């Protein structure tokens, strides 16, 4: 059967069972639908190279597009204007100080990259992952004002960034650069951003084939990486 002819798998309610092999599917990458957003299923999805993305009119949809987008410290691009912002240092960084608030702020945007897909059940599910130590946020502050942030899911040495926001110029970029540098310094070896957007491309995001991505996920997810005490930094490693 050709890849374009394989229908997405209908997931049962419980237990999570398994996800199909993404390599069997077309480049768009809809591999499954249904199921739930319980922690066990979400973590299994990320270990399988799959993530949920859907709107309020549908059941959960599970995706693994080809190719997949990554960031790493070696390929980060920091424009001169952004370098100046970083050098001025008129902000502070925190780690996991207000995960739910960061996710809520991401949900106030206008498109996929800014979070309209963050439904109430998504907020509840990822907050639960955070409480269990599997999801994290990095915050950027100017005084007591939260001006930027990013959050994502960690599985071993894999970090899957989900969404980011800014309320002051360049602060989402500051958050993402700090996150990439801090996580790789802590032992993370694969930083997933799902798709290359214009915004991410300007920071050095690049793509690899889905098959290679899933192979690297299997290796990275098996690693033990503790991010509980992370101190975020913008220093290049």
C-alpha positions in Angstrom: 0.0 0.0 0.0 1.4 3.4 -0.9 2.0 6.0 1.8 -0.7 8.3 0.6 -3.3 5.5 0.8 -2.8 4.6 4.5 -5.7 5.9 6.6 -5.0 7.4 10.1 -5.4 5.0 13.0 -8.5 5.3 15.2 -7.2 5.3 18.8 -9.2 3.6 21.5 -10.1 5.6 24.7 -8.0 3.6 27.1 -5.4 2.2 27.5 -3.2 4.1 25.1 -1.9 1.0 23.3 0.4 2.1 20.5 0.9 4.7 17.8 1.5 3.7 14.1 4.8 4.0 12.5 5.0 7.6 11.0 7.1 6.3 8.1 4.0 4.6 6.7 2.3 7.9 6.2 2.4 10.8 3.7 4.3 14.1 4.2 1.3 15.8 5.8 1.6 13.3 8.6 -1.8 12.7 10.0 -1.2 9.3 11.6 -4.0 8.9 14.1 -7.2 10.4 15.6 -9.2 10.0 18.7 -8.0 8.8 22.1 -7.3 11.2 24.9 -4.7 13.6 26.3 -3.7 11.6 29.4 0.0 11.8 30.4 0.8 8.2 29.4 -0.6 8.7 25.8 1.1 12.1 25.4 4.5 10.8 26.4 4.1 7.8 24.2 3.3 10.1 21.3 6.4 12.2 21.8 8.5 9.1 22.1 7.0 8.0 18.7 7.8 11.3 17.0 4.1 12.3 17.1 2.3 15.3 18.6 -1.4 16.4 19.0 -2.8 19.4 17.1 -6.4 20.0 16.5 -9.2 22.6 16.9 -12.3 22.6 19.1 -14.4 21.2 16.3 -12.6 17.9 16.1 -11.4 14.9 18.2 -7.7 14.8 19.0 -5.6 14.6 15.8 -2.1 13.2 16.0 0.7 14.3 13.5 4.1 13.5 12.4 4.9 15.6 9.3 7.8 15.1 6.9 10.3 16.8 7.2 10.7 17.8 10.9 12.2 21.0 12.1 15.0 21.3 14.7 17.1 23.9 16.5 20.5 23.5 18.0 23.2 25.8 19.5 25.6 25.4 16.6 23.1 26.7 14.0 21.4 29.4 16.1 21.5 32.7 14.3 21.3 35.8 16.4 20.9 39.1 14.5 23.0 42.1 15.5 19.9 43.9 16.8 19.1 40.9 19.0 22.7 40.6 20.2 22.4 44.2 21.4 19.2 43.4 23.2 20.8 40.5 24.9 23.9 42.5 25.9 21.8 45.2 27.4 20.3 42.6 29.7 17.2 44.5 30.6 15.3 41.4 31.5 15.6 38.4 33.8 15.0 34.7 33.0 13.3 32.1 35.1 12.6 28.4 34.8 9.2 26.8 35.5 8.0 29.7 37.6 4.6 30.0 36.0 4.0 27.3 33.4 0.3 27.6 33.2 0.5 31.3 32.8 3.0 30.9 29.9 0.8 28.5 28.2 -2.2 30.7 28.6 -0.3 33.7 27.1 0.7 31.5 24.2 -3.0 30.7 23.6 -3.8 34.4 23.1 -2.1 34.5 19.7 -3.6 34.3 16.2 -2.2 31.3 14.5 -0.7 27.8 14.9 2.7 29.2 15.9 1.1 31.5 18.5 -1.3 29.1 20.0 -5.0 29.2 18.9 -4.9 25.4 19.1 -4.4 25.6 22.9 -7.8 24.5 24.0 -8.9 24.2 27.6 -8.3 20.4 27.6 -4.8 21.1 26.1 -4.0 23.5 28.9 -5.2 21.0 31.5 -3.3 18.1 30.0 0.0 19.9 29.6 -0.3 21.5 33.0 -0.6 17.9 34.4 2.5 16.9 32.4 4.3 19.9 34.0 3.2 18.8 37.5 4.6 15.3 36.7 7.9 16.9 35.6 7.6 16.2 31.9 6.7 19.7 30.6 8.7 22.9 31.3 8.5 26.7 30.7 11.1 29.4 30.4 10.0 32.9 31.3 11.3 36.4 30.4 10.6 39.3 32.8 11.0 43.0 32.8 10.6 43.9 36.4 7.5 42.2 37.5 6.0 42.1 34.0 6.0 38.8 32.1 7.1 39.8 28.6 8.0 36.5 26.9 8.1 32.8 27.3 8.2 29.4 25.8 7.1 25.9 26.9 7.4 22.3 25.7 7.6 18.7 26.6 10.7 16.8 27.7 11.2 13.1 27.2 14.8 12.2 28.3 17.1 14.0 26.0 14.3 15.2 23.7 12.7 18.5 24.1 9.7 19.3 22.0 9.0 23.1 22.0 5.3 23.7 21.7 4.6 27.5 21.6 6.0 30.8 22.6 4.8 34.4 23.0 6.1 37.9 23.5 4.7 41.1 25.0 7.8 43.2 24.3 10.0 43.3 21.2 12.3 40.3 20.7 11.4 38.7 24.0 10.1 35.4 22.4 13.4 35.2 20.5 15.3 35.8 23.8 13.3 33.0 25.4 13.9 30.5 22.6 17.6 31.3 22.4 18.0 30.9 26.1 16.0 27.7 26.1 18.1 26.1 23.3 21.4 27.0 24.9 20.4 26.1 28.4 18.9 22.7 27.5 21.8 21.5 25.4 24.2 22.6 28.2 22.1 20.4 30.6 22.3 17.3 28.3 19.4 17.6 25.9 20.5 16.5 22.4 17.4 17.0 20.3 15.3 20.2 20.2 12.2 19.8 18.1 10.2 22.8 16.8 7.9 20.8 14.5 7.7 23.1 11.4 10.0 25.8 10.0 8.2 29.1 10.1 9.7 32.5 8.9 10.2 33.4 12.6 12.1 30.1 13.4 14.0 30.2 10.1 15.4 33.6 11.1 16.9 31.9 14.2 18.4 29.0 12.4 15.8 26.3 12.3 16.4 23.6 9.8 14.7 20.4 8.7 15.6 16.7 8.6 13.7 13.8 7.1 11.0 12.3 9.3 12.7 8.9 9.3 15.9 10.4 10.6 14.0 12.4 13.1 12.3 9.3 14.5 15.6 7.5 14.7 17.1 10.4 16.7 14.1 10.6 18.9 14.5 6.9 19.9 18.1 7.6 20.9 17.5 10.9 22.7 14.4 9.8 24.6 16.3 6.9 26.1 18.7 9.3 27.8 18.4 10.4 31.4 18.4 14.2 31.6 17.3 16.1 34.8 16.0 19.6 34.2 14.5 20.2 37.6 17.2 22.5 38.8 18.0 24.2 35.5 19.2 27.8 35.6 18.5 29.4 32.3 21.2 31.3 30.6 21.9 33.1 27.3 25.6 32.3 27.4 26.9 30.3 24.4 28.3 27.0 25.4 
